[in-house]
Amino acid sequence: MLVHVRTAFADSAGRPWVALRTALGSAAVRWGGPPPATGPHRVEWTVDDTAPGARFHPARRPGPRIAARGRTLAMRGRLVRDGGGPPHLLLGSTAVLLDPAAPLGELADGTWTELVLPAADAAVYPYTV
């Protein structure tokens, strides 16, 4: 996914974070690497969906979205469960791999699903194509 890093900063533990903007929305998340320069970066997302604060639920609206809500992050995408591999959340053309601690219950393959988790349990990692 292409993101635009607006600001890089460190949390109280010295871990790098970024405020970023994507075509799907904006958020502040941990950065998996040395603090980046502002500007465009290609990244992949990781989420700790096994963390106690992570929740999956049916989305109220269709369409991919990334949003910050205080200290939480909301990611809305299409749930892929029956693709032959691990389940993932499809945010536009970007797949976020999932390893949920609890069963996904009534969330069927292909449904619009929202994952809400503490922002500290999500990170982006830079990569080069």
N, C-alpha and C positions, 0 to 999 in steps of 0.2 A: 504494500500500500504506500502510496506517496503521501507524505505529510509535510506540512510546513512548520518548522520549529520556530516559535515566536520568541521564547525565552528559555534559557537553561539556568537551573539553580540547584542548590544542594539542600537536602532536608537536614534535620537536627543530627542525624547519624552520619552525615557527610555523603549520602548516596545521591547520585545525579538524578534530577527530575527535569522534565520539559513541559512547557505549555505549548500545545500543538493545535494546529488546525488541519482538518481533512475535508474532503468533499462531503463527508457524512456528518460533520460536526466538530466540536472542539472539546478538549479535555486537558488535564494535567496528569501525567503518569511518570512512573520511573523510566529511566533511560538505561539500557543495558550496554554500557560502554563508557568511554571517557566523555566528558561533557561535550556536546556537539556545538558546531557553529549554528547561528540562526540561518534559516533558509530551508530549501527543500531537501528531504531525505527519503530514501526508500527504507521501509521498516517491515518487520513482521511482529505480530502481537503475541504475547503469552499472557495467559490468565490463570490464576490459581482458583479454579472453580471448586476446589475441595475445601477452601477456607470457610470457616464458620459463617461469615457474613454473606457468602455468595448465594444468590437465589435465581432460579429460572422461573419464568411464568409466561403465559401466552401474551403476545404483544397486543395492545389496544388498537394499534394502527399498523398497516402494512408498510413496508419500506425500510431499508437499512438506515441506521442512525447510530451515532456515538454522541453521548452527552455527559457532561459533568453535573452532578447534583450534590453540592457541598463536597464532602470527602468521599463520595461514591462515584462510580462510573457505571453508566448504563450503555449496553451494547445491544442493538436490535438488529436481528438478521434472520435469515431463513435457516431453520434447523435441518441438518442433514444427518440422518441416523442410519439409513439403509444403503449407503454408498459402498459397502464392502470394506471400509476402513473404520478408523475411530470416528465417533460423532464429531461434528464441527458446526460452527455457526458461520454462515456465509454472509459477510458484510460486503455487499456489492460483489466484486470479483475476488475479495480476500477471504480466505478460510482461516478461522481461529479454531485450532484444535481444542477439544474438550475432554476432560476426564472427571466428570461430575462425581461427587461423593455420594449423592443420593440419586435414586432412579429418576429419570426424567418424566415419569408418570404419563399423564395424558398428552404430553407434547409429542405429536406425531411428526413423522418425516415430512419435511416441506412446509411446516407451519412457521408463521412469523413468531419469533420467540425473543424475549428480552432477558438478558443476563445482567443482573445488578450486583455489584461487588464493591468492596472497599477499593478506592483508587490505588492504594499501596499494594494490592494483590494483582495488579496488571502492570505490564511493562512493554515497551517497544524496544526492539533490537535492530540496529542498522544493518543493512546488507547491500552488497553491490551486485548488480546484474552483470 
